[in-house]
């Protein structure tokens, strides 16, 4: 279920300030998680998204707020953990790129000529 929550937050981040309705976000989540070998029921996804939105749209500093129109939600600008999640994802990508760029090629080339000739 943690992967569902992470994917839902990614979907709402990509939606931007306009936000998404629950049904639209459920469709996006269903399309991203449904595979040929691991089918997921849309009704199950819709219930999960509904519960996630209701759970995360109440409180002093909710992660999701209404986007101006009835039934549309977006990421709260004051929510402090979202930039951290984005920075962690970007930092992980940078580390992967740096690791591949910094590794010297220690394999011997078959075309190198030796100095002993």
DOTINU-263320 format. One record per residue: residue number from 1; x, y, z of N, C-alpha, C in turn. Coordinates in Angstrom, 3 decimals. Example, Ala and Ser with C-alpha at 12.3 -4.5 7.8 and 13.67 -1.06 7.14 Angstrom:
% DOTINU-263320
(1 (13.190 -5.690 7.800) (12.300 -4.500 7.800) (13.200 -3.300 7.800))
(2 (12.850 -2.250 7.080) (13.670 -1.060 7.140) (12.900 0.030 7.870))
% end
This chain:
% DOTINU-263320
(1 (0.810 -1.204 0.000) (0.000 0.000 0.000) (0.850 1.263 0.000))
(2 (2.082 1.179 0.498) (2.965 2.353 0.489) (3.267 2.780 -0.938))
(3 (3.387 1.820 -1.849) (3.649 2.192 -3.233) (2.441 2.912 -3.824))
(4 (1.221 2.516 -3.413) (0.024 3.222 -3.865) (0.073 4.669 -3.393))
(5 (0.400 4.874 -2.116) (0.433 6.230 -1.563) (1.496 7.076 -2.246))
(6 (2.644 6.505 -2.483) (3.719 7.247 -3.155) (3.304 7.607 -4.582))
(7 (2.646 6.681 -5.251) (2.199 6.928 -6.615) (1.103 7.993 -6.650))
(8 (0.198 7.974 -5.672) (-0.856 8.993 -5.616) (-0.247 10.368 -5.390))
(9 (0.705 10.473 -4.483) (1.341 11.779 -4.260) (2.070 12.246 -5.515))
(10 (2.693 11.330 -6.233) (3.354 11.695 -7.491) (2.330 12.223 -8.499))
(11 (1.182 11.581 -8.553) (0.130 12.007 -9.487) (-0.359 13.408 -9.134))
(12 (-0.566 13.682 -7.836) (-1.023 15.011 -7.432) (0.063 16.066 -7.633))
(13 (1.321 15.693 -7.468) (2.413 16.642 -7.727) (2.444 16.995 -9.206))
(14 (2.293 15.998 -10.075) (2.294 16.246 -11.505) (1.084 17.055 -11.949))
(15 (-0.028 16.935 -11.214) (-1.247 17.662 -11.581) (-1.064 19.161 -11.427))
(16 (-0.230 19.579 -10.491) (0.046 20.996 -10.304) (-1.048 21.718 -9.547))
(17 (-1.103 23.039 -9.686) (-2.049 23.831 -8.896) (-3.505 23.639 -9.311))
(18 (-3.751 23.120 -10.503) (-5.124 22.881 -10.939) (-5.773 21.718 -10.224))
(19 (-4.953 20.783 -9.760) (-5.455 19.634 -9.029) (-6.160 18.619 -9.904))
(20 (-6.678 17.597 -9.249) (-7.398 16.519 -9.915) (-8.597 16.118 -9.085))
(21 (-9.594 15.563 -9.756) (-10.711 14.982 -9.024) (-10.308 13.591 -8.551))
(22 (-11.098 13.040 -7.653) (-10.792 11.715 -7.127) (-10.867 10.680 -8.240))
(23 (-11.882 10.793 -9.081) (-12.038 9.818 -10.160) (-10.878 9.895 -11.148))
(24 (-10.476 11.100 -11.509) (-9.375 11.273 -12.456) (-8.068 10.735 -11.878))
(25 (-7.809 11.000 -10.589) (-6.595 10.480 -9.968) (-6.657 8.958 -9.842))
(26 (-7.858 8.402 -9.619) (-8.007 6.945 -9.562) (-7.729 6.328 -10.926))
(27 (-8.150 6.998 -11.987) (-7.868 6.501 -13.344) (-6.369 6.503 -13.609))
(28 (-5.693 7.602 -13.239) (-4.230 7.672 -13.423) (-3.526 6.580 -12.623))
(29 (-3.945 6.376 -11.381) (-3.325 5.352 -10.539) (-3.579 3.964 -11.108))
(30 (-4.795 3.723 -11.566) (-5.129 2.425 -12.155) (-4.285 2.158 -13.392))
(31 (-4.116 3.169 -14.235) (-3.303 3.001 -15.443) (-1.834 2.767 -15.123))
(32 (-1.347 3.372 -14.050) (0.078 3.209 -13.727) (0.366 1.892 -13.019))
(33 (-0.624 1.312 -12.328) (-0.376 0.092 -11.556) (-0.901 -1.177 -12.207))
(34 (-1.839 -1.066 -13.111) (-2.462 -2.236 -13.706) (-1.553 -2.830 -14.779))
(35 (-1.256 -4.106 -14.649) (-0.426 -4.789 -15.633) (-1.122 -6.065 -16.081))
(36 (-0.579 -6.682 -17.093) (-1.148 -7.908 -17.619) (-1.046 -9.047 -16.606))
(37 (0.072 -9.101 -15.887) (0.301 -10.199 -14.965) (-0.196 -9.915 -13.555))
(38 (-0.493 -8.666 -13.266) (-0.979 -8.291 -11.941) (-2.141 -7.302 -12.088))
(39 (-3.313 -7.802 -12.519) (-4.438 -6.886 -12.716) (-4.988 -6.380 -11.384))
(40 (-5.421 -5.123 -11.391) (-5.979 -4.489 -10.200) (-7.375 -3.987 -10.554))
(41 (-8.339 -4.248 -9.691) (-9.711 -3.797 -9.923) (-9.805 -2.287 -9.767))
(42 (-10.545 -1.629 -10.667) (-10.694 -0.184 -10.597) (-11.443 0.232 -9.336))
(43 (-12.446 -0.532 -8.927) (-13.220 -0.182 -7.726) (-12.342 -0.179 -6.477))
(44 (-11.399 -1.107 -6.408) (-10.466 -1.159 -5.283) (-9.569 0.087 -5.277))
(45 (-9.071 0.453 -6.446) (-8.233 1.653 -6.572) (-9.028 2.895 -6.211))
(46 (-10.271 2.989 -6.684) (-11.110 4.154 -6.419) (-11.372 4.307 -4.920))
(47 (-11.671 3.197 -4.244) (-11.878 3.245 -2.785) (-10.611 3.673 -2.069))
(48 (-9.472 3.170 -2.508) (-8.205 3.527 -1.871) (-7.905 5.008 -2.057))
(49 (-8.115 5.533 -3.265) (-7.863 6.955 -3.525) (-8.814 7.816 -2.705))
(50 (-10.096 7.419 -2.625) (-11.076 8.166 -1.830) (-10.659 8.217 -0.372))
(51 (-10.261 7.078 0.174) (-9.803 7.044 1.572) (-8.543 7.878 1.763))
(52 (-7.618 7.805 0.816) (-6.379 8.569 0.900) (-6.658 10.063 0.903))
(53 (-7.551 10.519 0.022) (-7.867 11.947 -0.070) (-8.563 12.413 1.199))
(54 (-9.512 11.644 1.691) (-10.209 12.050 2.910) (-9.279 12.046 4.126))
(55 (-8.383 11.076 4.173) (-7.449 10.980 5.294) (-6.429 12.117 5.278))
(56 (-6.034 12.562 4.078) (-4.974 13.563 3.954) (-5.474 14.964 3.625))
(57 (-6.781 15.194 3.716) (-7.294 16.533 3.432) (-7.894 17.192 4.668))
(58 (-7.691 16.613 5.827) (-8.195 17.178 7.073) (-7.049 17.365 8.055))
(59 (-7.216 18.275 9.000) (-6.207 18.506 10.021) (-5.671 19.924 9.945))
(60 (-4.669 20.189 10.778) (-4.091 21.538 10.826) (-3.292 21.865 9.574))
(61 (-2.498 20.935 9.116) (-1.680 21.149 7.921) (-1.864 19.951 6.985))
(62 (-2.992 19.911 6.276) (-3.254 18.741 5.425) (-2.350 18.716 4.197))
(63 (-2.077 17.515 3.724) (-1.258 17.375 2.531) (-2.040 17.794 1.284))
(64 (-3.345 17.518 1.250) (-4.190 17.864 0.109) (-5.199 18.928 0.510))
(65 (-5.423 19.896 -0.361) (-6.428 20.932 -0.145) (-7.279 21.022 -1.408))
(66 (-8.444 21.644 -1.277) (-9.292 21.808 -2.461) (-8.624 22.770 -3.432))
(67 (-8.847 22.528 -4.702) (-8.185 23.319 -5.736) (-9.069 24.431 -6.285))
(68 (-10.028 24.872 -5.524) (-10.891 25.957 -5.971) (-12.230 25.464 -6.472))
(69 (-12.236 24.397 -7.226) (-13.477 23.815 -7.714) (-13.904 22.687 -6.784))
(70 (-15.181 22.457 -6.736) (-15.718 21.407 -5.874) (-15.240 20.036 -6.372))
(71 (-14.696 19.244 -5.473) (-14.287 17.893 -5.816) (-12.895 17.763 -6.397))
(72 (-12.158 18.858 -6.497) (-10.794 18.802 -7.022) (-9.813 19.068 -5.882))
(73 (-8.742 18.297 -5.858) (-7.743 18.418 -4.804) (-6.379 18.617 -5.412))
(74 (-5.524 19.313 -4.667) (-4.143 19.540 -5.086) (-3.255 19.433 -3.859))
(75 (-1.951 19.412 -4.084) (-0.984 19.359 -2.985) (-0.961 20.721 -2.305))
(76 (-0.985 20.715 -0.985) (-0.926 21.940 -0.192) (0.464 22.553 -0.341))
(77 (0.524 23.841 -0.644) (1.819 24.526 -0.800) (2.582 24.591 0.515))
(78 (1.856 24.573 1.616) (2.504 24.661 2.920) (2.984 23.305 3.431))
(79 (2.639 22.267 2.735) (3.038 20.935 3.172) (4.541 20.787 3.016))
(80 (5.218 20.573 4.095) (6.682 20.652 4.088) (7.369 19.400 3.589))
(81 (6.724 18.251 3.570) (7.417 17.021 3.208) (7.505 16.802 1.697))
(82 (6.633 17.419 0.931) (6.669 17.192 -0.508) (7.966 17.674 -1.149))
(83 (8.444 18.886 -0.846) (9.731 19.260 -1.431) (10.850 18.313 -1.013))
(84 (10.773 17.789 0.200) (11.783 16.842 0.647) (11.718 15.564 -0.171))
(85 (10.492 15.078 -0.464) (10.362 13.876 -1.278) (10.915 14.112 -2.683))
(86 (10.619 15.265 -3.260) (11.129 15.575 -4.587) (12.648 15.695 -4.565))
(87 (13.188 16.342 -3.524) (14.641 16.488 -3.423) (15.300 15.129 -3.245))
(88 (14.666 14.241 -2.456) (15.232 12.913 -2.265) (15.245 12.152 -3.580))
(89 (14.165 12.245 -4.372) (14.128 11.566 -5.654) (15.191 12.125 -6.590))
(90 (15.331 13.464 -6.625) (16.331 14.084 -7.486) (17.737 13.746 -7.005))
(91 (17.943 13.716 -5.699) (19.255 13.377 -5.163) (19.612 11.936 -5.499))
(92 (18.641 11.049 -5.440) (18.896 9.649 -5.786) (19.275 9.526 -7.256))
(93 (18.611 10.279 -8.125) (18.954 10.266 -9.544) (20.355 10.831 -9.763))
(94 (20.701 11.909 -9.051) (22.034 12.507 -9.182) (23.108 11.535 -8.725))
(95 (22.857 10.817 -7.642) (23.828 9.847 -7.140) (24.045 8.743 -8.157))
(96 (22.967 8.269 -8.769) (23.094 7.221 -9.776) (23.897 7.724 -10.961))
(97 (23.626 8.949 -11.393) (24.354 9.525 -12.532) (25.820 9.720 -12.182))
(98 (26.102 10.213 -10.958) (27.485 10.431 -10.552) (28.230 9.111 -10.426))
(99 (27.570 8.079 -9.895) (28.224 6.783 -9.754) (28.622 6.213 -11.109))
(100 (27.767 6.361 -12.088) (28.105 5.823 -13.401) (29.150 6.683 -14.095))
(101 (29.165 7.992 -13.823) (30.125 8.876 -14.484) (31.507 8.785 -13.850))
(102 (31.601 8.525 -12.562) (32.878 8.541 -11.865) (33.623 7.214 -11.917))
(103 (32.986 6.153 -12.324) (33.654 4.856 -12.351) (34.603 4.800 -13.547))
(104 (35.897 4.689 -13.273) (36.836 4.568 -14.392) (36.751 3.172 -14.997))
(105 (37.021 3.104 -16.265) (36.990 1.826 -16.955) (38.331 1.143 -16.725))
(106 (38.324 0.071 -15.923) (39.562 -0.623 -15.571) (39.796 -1.857 -16.424))
(107 (38.993 -2.039 -17.431) (39.180 -3.189 -18.298) (40.308 -2.905 -19.285))
(108 (41.033 -3.924 -19.600) (42.115 -3.786 -20.575) (41.527 -3.820 -21.972))
(109 (42.051 -2.961 -22.761) (41.615 -2.940 -24.155) (42.440 -3.928 -24.938))
(110 (41.821 -4.636 -25.845) (42.573 -5.605 -26.649) (43.378 -4.909 -27.749))
(111 (43.116 -3.627 -27.937) (43.797 -2.900 -28.990) (44.974 -2.067 -28.485))
(112 (45.229 -2.085 -27.181) (46.354 -1.330 -26.661) (47.652 -2.035 -27.004))
(113 (48.618 -1.266 -27.426) (49.921 -1.841 -27.738) (50.813 -1.756 -26.517))
(114 (51.542 -2.752 -26.287) (52.446 -2.726 -25.151) (53.742 -2.047 -25.559))
(115 (54.449 -1.476 -24.594) (55.711 -0.757 -24.840) (56.892 -1.716 -25.003))
(116 (56.700 -2.973 -24.730) (57.808 -3.918 -24.751) (58.206 -4.301 -26.172))
(117 (57.436 -3.990 -27.174) (57.792 -4.386 -28.543) (58.812 -3.508 -29.128))
% end
